[in-house]
Amino acid sequence: MPSESVHARPYIQLPTHTPVAGALRAVESFLLRGGQQTARRNAWASVVADRQRAKDRREAEHEMAALMTGPREDAVRD
């Protein structure tokens, strides 16, 4: 298993063409050498993935609730 993250996104997601993004990446790489930088990026990727799964789960629950509470044609009427 490679030591580098599959996700190459920085902790702060700014457009890559701005001078600020380059400066932040330079400071990050200076302060967080090697493994720490990779660990932080992997942790952030996990947070983003968890948020996406939670969003997908909420949407699925909403859809299921809508299907369950919708009008039913086979219901017995008085």
PyMOL commands that place a pseudoatom at each C-alpha (Angstrom):
pseudoatom trace, name=CA, resn=MET, resi=1, chain=A, elem=C, hetatm=0, pos=[0.000, 0.000, 0.000]
pseudoatom trace, name=CA, resn=PRO, resi=2, chain=A, elem=C, hetatm=0, pos=[1.520, 3.353, -0.947]
pseudoatom trace, name=CA, resn=SER, resi=3, chain=A, elem=C, hetatm=0, pos=[2.352, 5.770, 1.840]
pseudoatom trace, name=CA, resn=GLU, resi=4, chain=A, elem=C, hetatm=0, pos=[0.916, 8.751, -0.029]
pseudoatom trace, name=CA, resn=SER, resi=5, chain=A, elem=C, hetatm=0, pos=[-2.780, 9.480, -0.046]
pseudoatom trace, name=CA, resn=VAL, resi=6, chain=A, elem=C, hetatm=0, pos=[-4.881, 8.667, -3.081]
pseudoatom trace, name=CA, resn=HIS, resi=7, chain=A, elem=C, hetatm=0, pos=[-6.627, 11.986, -2.465]
pseudoatom trace, name=CA, resn=ALA, resi=8, chain=A, elem=C, hetatm=0, pos=[-4.363, 14.872, -3.425]
pseudoatom trace, name=CA, resn=ARG, resi=9, chain=A, elem=C, hetatm=0, pos=[-6.705, 17.609, -2.184]
pseudoatom trace, name=CA, resn=PRO, resi=10, chain=A, elem=C, hetatm=0, pos=[-5.283, 20.088, 0.310]
pseudoatom trace, name=CA, resn=TYR, resi=11, chain=A, elem=C, hetatm=0, pos=[-6.914, 20.729, 3.696]
pseudoatom trace, name=CA, resn=ILE, resi=12, chain=A, elem=C, hetatm=0, pos=[-8.099, 24.162, 2.530]
pseudoatom trace, name=CA, resn=GLN, resi=13, chain=A, elem=C, hetatm=0, pos=[-9.666, 23.785, -0.881]
pseudoatom trace, name=CA, resn=LEU, resi=14, chain=A, elem=C, hetatm=0, pos=[-8.850, 26.918, -2.859]
pseudoatom trace, name=CA, resn=PRO, resi=15, chain=A, elem=C, hetatm=0, pos=[-8.433, 27.181, -6.609]
pseudoatom trace, name=CA, resn=THR, resi=16, chain=A, elem=C, hetatm=0, pos=[-4.933, 26.000, -7.467]
pseudoatom trace, name=CA, resn=HIS, resi=17, chain=A, elem=C, hetatm=0, pos=[-4.104, 29.010, -9.620]
pseudoatom trace, name=CA, resn=THR, resi=18, chain=A, elem=C, hetatm=0, pos=[-4.282, 31.657, -6.865]
pseudoatom trace, name=CA, resn=PRO, resi=19, chain=A, elem=C, hetatm=0, pos=[-1.144, 32.947, -5.155]
pseudoatom trace, name=CA, resn=VAL, resi=20, chain=A, elem=C, hetatm=0, pos=[-2.845, 32.521, -1.777]
pseudoatom trace, name=CA, resn=ALA, resi=21, chain=A, elem=C, hetatm=0, pos=[-3.410, 28.802, -2.391]
pseudoatom trace, name=CA, resn=GLY, resi=22, chain=A, elem=C, hetatm=0, pos=[0.235, 28.352, -3.324]
pseudoatom trace, name=CA, resn=ALA, resi=23, chain=A, elem=C, hetatm=0, pos=[1.377, 30.228, -0.236]
pseudoatom trace, name=CA, resn=LEU, resi=24, chain=A, elem=C, hetatm=0, pos=[-0.902, 28.194, 2.025]
pseudoatom trace, name=CA, resn=ARG, resi=25, chain=A, elem=C, hetatm=0, pos=[0.373, 24.965, 0.502]
pseudoatom trace, name=CA, resn=ALA, resi=26, chain=A, elem=C, hetatm=0, pos=[3.963, 26.097, 1.026]
pseudoatom trace, name=CA, resn=VAL, resi=27, chain=A, elem=C, hetatm=0, pos=[3.290, 26.927, 4.686]
pseudoatom trace, name=CA, resn=GLU, resi=28, chain=A, elem=C, hetatm=0, pos=[1.436, 23.642, 5.141]
pseudoatom trace, name=CA, resn=SER, resi=29, chain=A, elem=C, hetatm=0, pos=[4.268, 21.627, 3.661]
pseudoatom trace, name=CA, resn=PHE, resi=30, chain=A, elem=C, hetatm=0, pos=[6.801, 23.456, 5.851]
pseudoatom trace, name=CA, resn=LEU, resi=31, chain=A, elem=C, hetatm=0, pos=[4.815, 23.009, 9.073]
pseudoatom trace, name=CA, resn=LEU, resi=32, chain=A, elem=C, hetatm=0, pos=[3.493, 19.532, 8.387]
pseudoatom trace, name=CA, resn=ARG, resi=33, chain=A, elem=C, hetatm=0, pos=[6.359, 17.467, 7.093]
pseudoatom trace, name=CA, resn=GLY, resi=34, chain=A, elem=C, hetatm=0, pos=[5.787, 14.176, 5.283]
pseudoatom trace, name=CA, resn=GLY, resi=35, chain=A, elem=C, hetatm=0, pos=[3.558, 11.866, 7.277]
pseudoatom trace, name=CA, resn=GLN, resi=36, chain=A, elem=C, hetatm=0, pos=[1.719, 14.592, 9.188]
pseudoatom trace, name=CA, resn=GLN, resi=37, chain=A, elem=C, hetatm=0, pos=[0.700, 16.320, 5.985]
pseudoatom trace, name=CA, resn=THR, resi=38, chain=A, elem=C, hetatm=0, pos=[-0.485, 13.042, 4.453]
pseudoatom trace, name=CA, resn=ALA, resi=39, chain=A, elem=C, hetatm=0, pos=[-2.365, 12.130, 7.633]
pseudoatom trace, name=CA, resn=ARG, resi=40, chain=A, elem=C, hetatm=0, pos=[-4.148, 15.479, 7.701]
pseudoatom trace, name=CA, resn=ARG, resi=41, chain=A, elem=C, hetatm=0, pos=[-5.146, 15.193, 4.046]
pseudoatom trace, name=CA, resn=ASN, resi=42, chain=A, elem=C, hetatm=0, pos=[-6.386, 11.641, 4.570]
pseudoatom trace, name=CA, resn=ALA, resi=43, chain=A, elem=C, hetatm=0, pos=[-8.364, 12.745, 7.627]
pseudoatom trace, name=CA, resn=TRP, resi=44, chain=A, elem=C, hetatm=0, pos=[-9.968, 15.583, 5.688]
pseudoatom trace, name=CA, resn=ALA, resi=45, chain=A, elem=C, hetatm=0, pos=[-10.845, 13.219, 2.827]
pseudoatom trace, name=CA, resn=SER, resi=46, chain=A, elem=C, hetatm=0, pos=[-12.524, 10.940, 5.393]
pseudoatom trace, name=CA, resn=VAL, resi=47, chain=A, elem=C, hetatm=0, pos=[-14.532, 13.860, 6.791]
pseudoatom trace, name=CA, resn=VAL, resi=48, chain=A, elem=C, hetatm=0, pos=[-15.692, 14.818, 3.305]
pseudoatom trace, name=CA, resn=ALA, resi=49, chain=A, elem=C, hetatm=0, pos=[-16.637, 11.203, 2.510]
pseudoatom trace, name=CA, resn=ASP, resi=50, chain=A, elem=C, hetatm=0, pos=[-18.533, 10.869, 5.816]
pseudoatom trace, name=CA, resn=ARG, resi=51, chain=A, elem=C, hetatm=0, pos=[-20.464, 14.059, 5.102]
pseudoatom trace, name=CA, resn=GLN, resi=52, chain=A, elem=C, hetatm=0, pos=[-21.389, 12.794, 1.643]
pseudoatom trace, name=CA, resn=ARG, resi=53, chain=A, elem=C, hetatm=0, pos=[-22.570, 9.445, 3.042]
pseudoatom trace, name=CA, resn=ALA, resi=54, chain=A, elem=C, hetatm=0, pos=[-24.657, 11.251, 5.674]
pseudoatom trace, name=CA, resn=LYS, resi=55, chain=A, elem=C, hetatm=0, pos=[-26.206, 13.460, 3.003]
pseudoatom trace, name=CA, resn=ASP, resi=56, chain=A, elem=C, hetatm=0, pos=[-26.990, 10.443, 0.827]
pseudoatom trace, name=CA, resn=ARG, resi=57, chain=A, elem=C, hetatm=0, pos=[-28.510, 8.624, 3.814]
pseudoatom trace, name=CA, resn=ARG, resi=58, chain=A, elem=C, hetatm=0, pos=[-30.735, 11.619, 4.679]
pseudoatom trace, name=CA, resn=GLU, resi=59, chain=A, elem=C, hetatm=0, pos=[-31.915, 11.861, 1.078]
pseudoatom trace, name=CA, resn=ALA, resi=60, chain=A, elem=C, hetatm=0, pos=[-32.675, 8.128, 0.967]
pseudoatom trace, name=CA, resn=GLU, resi=61, chain=A, elem=C, hetatm=0, pos=[-34.586, 8.314, 4.262]
pseudoatom trace, name=CA, resn=HIS, resi=62, chain=A, elem=C, hetatm=0, pos=[-36.579, 11.263, 2.929]
pseudoatom trace, name=CA, resn=GLU, resi=63, chain=A, elem=C, hetatm=0, pos=[-37.459, 9.347, -0.241]
pseudoatom trace, name=CA, resn=MET, resi=64, chain=A, elem=C, hetatm=0, pos=[-38.451, 6.246, 1.728]
pseudoatom trace, name=CA, resn=ALA, resi=65, chain=A, elem=C, hetatm=0, pos=[-40.635, 8.314, 4.044]
pseudoatom trace, name=CA, resn=ALA, resi=66, chain=A, elem=C, hetatm=0, pos=[-42.324, 9.936, 1.048]
pseudoatom trace, name=CA, resn=LEU, resi=67, chain=A, elem=C, hetatm=0, pos=[-42.990, 6.518, -0.483]
pseudoatom trace, name=CA, resn=MET, resi=68, chain=A, elem=C, hetatm=0, pos=[-44.361, 5.125, 2.774]
pseudoatom trace, name=CA, resn=THR, resi=69, chain=A, elem=C, hetatm=0, pos=[-46.675, 8.068, 3.556]
pseudoatom trace, name=CA, resn=GLY, resi=70, chain=A, elem=C, hetatm=0, pos=[-47.910, 8.635, 0.016]
pseudoatom trace, name=CA, resn=PRO, resi=71, chain=A, elem=C, hetatm=0, pos=[-51.462, 7.807, -1.016]
pseudoatom trace, name=CA, resn=ARG, resi=72, chain=A, elem=C, hetatm=0, pos=[-52.127, 4.089, -1.206]
pseudoatom trace, name=CA, resn=GLU, resi=73, chain=A, elem=C, hetatm=0, pos=[-54.696, 2.761, -3.622]
pseudoatom trace, name=CA, resn=ASP, resi=74, chain=A, elem=C, hetatm=0, pos=[-55.042, -0.574, -1.847]
pseudoatom trace, name=CA, resn=ALA, resi=75, chain=A, elem=C, hetatm=0, pos=[-56.029, 1.029, 1.498]
pseudoatom trace, name=CA, resn=VAL, resi=76, chain=A, elem=C, hetatm=0, pos=[-59.415, 0.081, 2.920]
pseudoatom trace, name=CA, resn=ARG, resi=77, chain=A, elem=C, hetatm=0, pos=[-61.804, 3.030, 2.887]
pseudoatom trace, name=CA, resn=ASP, resi=78, chain=A, elem=C, hetatm=0, pos=[-64.778, 3.605, 5.189]
for i in range(1, 78): cmd.bond("trace and resi %d" % i, "trace and resi %d" % (i + 1))
show_as sticks, trace
zoom trace
